[in-house]
Amino acid sequence: MPKPLIGVTTYLDQARWGVWDLPAALLPAAYPRLIRRSGGIAAMLPPDDPSAAAETVARLDGLVVAGGADVEPVRYGAEPDPRTGPPARERDAWELALIGAALEAEVPLLGICRGMQLLNVALGGTLVQHLDGHAEAVGVMGRHPVSPVPGTRYAALVPERTEVPTYHHQCVEVLGKDLIASAYAVDGTVEAIELPSPAWALGVQWHPEMGEDLRVTRALVAAAVRP
């Protein structure tokens, strides 16, 4: 049986390599490596015209919305906090369109860090714009424990309390329509969200690509296998 094709969203940023200094679609290598280790094939999805989202999703078996810049607060009706980072408007528009298309087509979806936050915003939720204690230092991944909520999809995949790699300063405030919280940090921060079955849509606030636990991404790839 062919391996599922999993689209992974990317940054769009200025980058330098060799003799070049140009705008580039960027994705940390840990993301495609995670998809390969989980049994899928990764396809990079750089920001594009949002009108192309449905056609793009139709060619995928699953979708990962990767981490990155803060979601622009206007997307959830808020004024920017001074500690909120500069907007990535092109990426926001593209990834929100991809999420909408994936939910409409019932394509399995995993949001990672920013991707979880965008899933929440796409369904009408809001974000806390600054949170202390969930990043070790600038550019340094931290770790902290998260606890699953019994009876959720996430708890069925990871039934025990686990330590996860984490780097974020924003988080879910009000949950979007139909979303439920499926894991929490010790301080009460929502660490995973999901849509109830039969949809396969899950968001995690941490970075599984920086760890060794493949249970969530293996479940995504399994859900993406076409009958």
N, C-alpha and C positions, 0 to 999 in steps of 0.2 A: 504494500500500500504506500503511495507517495507520502512523503513528509508534508505536513501542513505548512503553508506559506503564511508567515506572521509579519505583518507590516509594523515597523517601529518608527515613530516620528523622530525628527531631528531638530537640532539647532540650525539657525541660519545666521552666520557670524563672519566677521573678518578673521582670516587665519593666515598663517605663514607656514610654508613648507618649501624646501629647496630654495629656488630663486624667486618664488612667487609670494605675493601678499595680496590676496583676493577674497571676495565674499565666498563662503564655502558652506555646504551642508555638512554639519558635524554631528557625530554620534560617538560617545565613548565606546571603545571596542568591547567593553564588558557587556554591553547590551546584546549584540549579535552572538557573542560567545554564550551568554545565558540561554538564548533561544536555541542555539545548536545543542547545548548540553541537555536541554529539556526535550529534544526530539523534533524540533521544527527547523524551518529554513527562514532566515531573517531577510527582509527587504526594507531598505531605508526609504522613508517617506518625507522628503524635504517639504517645507512650506510651499503651497501651490494655491491656485485659485480655489476658493471654497466651493465654487460650482462644480468642481471636479471630484468632490469628496465621495459622492454616491457611486460614481463609476470606478473610483479607486477601490473603495471597500468591496465592491462586487467582485473584484479580482483576488481578494484576500480570503484566507480561511480564519484569520484571527488578527487582532489589532492590539498593539502596545502603545500607549501614549506615555512617552518618556519624561523624565525629570527635566528641570531647566528653570527659566526665569519666572519671577512672580507673575501671576495672572493680573492683568490690568483691573483695578478695582471698579472701573465703570461697568465692567461686565456683570457685576453683582450689585450695582446701584450704590456704591460707596465712594467717598472721597479718599484720595490716596493718603496714607499715613507717611510721615517723613522717612520712615524706615523701609518703606516698600521700594523695591528696586525699579529700574527703568522698564517701561513696557516693551513687550515683544508682540506688537499688534498683529503683524502678519502671521506669526505662529499661533496666537490666540484664535484668530479667525479660522485658520485652516484646521486646527485640532478640534475646535468646537464643532465644526462641520463634519469632521471625521467621526467624532463621538456620536453626533446625531444620526449619521448615516449607518453606523455600526448598530446602534440600538434599533433603528427602524428595520434593518435587514436581519437582526438577530445574529450578528457576527460576534463571536466571543471577544470580550474586551477586557484588558487589564490596564489600569492607570497606575503609574508609579510616581510617587511624590507629587510634582506639579500635575501629572496626569490624573491622580486621584482628586486633586483640588478642582481641576477642570471638569471632571465627571460630575462633581457636586454642583459646580456653577452651571453646567449645561442643563441640569435638572432643576434650576431655580434656587439653589442653595447659596450660602454666603461663607466668607472666610474671615478668620482672625488674621489681621495683617502683620502682627508681630508676636512672637512667642519665644521666650528664653529657654535655654536648657536642652534643645534638641539638635544642637550641632556642637562638636568638640571645640572647634576654632575655625577661623576663616580658611577654607580649603582643606579641612581635616574632617574626615568622616568619624562620627561618634557611634556609640552603641548604647541601647537601653532595652529593657524588657517590655514586651507587649503581651496582653492577655486576651485570648479569644472570647467571644460572647457565645455561650452554649446555644446550640440549635441553628447556628448560621453556617453558610457554605464554608467560610473561612475556618470555623471551628472543626468542621468535618475534615478539612485538609490538614490543619495544624491544631490538634486538640489541646496541646500543652502551652504553657507560658514559654516564650522564647525570647532570646536577645537578638535584636535586628540592627543592621547598619543604618544609621540615620544622619541626615543632613538637611534640615529645613528650619525656617523661622516663621512659616505660616501654616495654618491648619484649618480644618472644617469648623465652622461656627454653627450655622443652621443647616441641617440636612436638606438636600434637594428632594423633590417629589419622588415618593416610593422608595427612596434609599433608606437602608438601615445601617447602623453602626455594628461592625462585627469584630472589632478589636479596640482595646484602649491601652494607653500608657498608664503608668502609675499615677501621674498627675491629672488624669482624666481626659487627656487629649485623645480625640478620635484617631485611631491609627489604621483602621480599615473600614471600608464601606462596601456595600453590595446591593444589587437589586435582587429581590426574591425570585425563586425559580418560577417559570422555566428559563428566564433570561440568564446568560452567563456574563455578568458584568461585575467586576470586582476592582476596587482601588485599594492600594496600600501606600501608607505615608512614608514608608522606609524604602531602601534601595536594595532589592534582592540581587541585582547584578553585582553588588559589592560583597556578597556573602556566598555561602555554600549550600543553603537550603533551597532545593529545587521544587519543593512540593507545590507551591502556588503556580509557578510557570509550567510545570509538567501538567497540572490540571488544565491550564489554559490551552496547551497544545493538544491534550486529549479531547477537550471540548471542541477544538477546531478541526478534528478529523471528520472529513465528509463521509457520509454513509455510502 
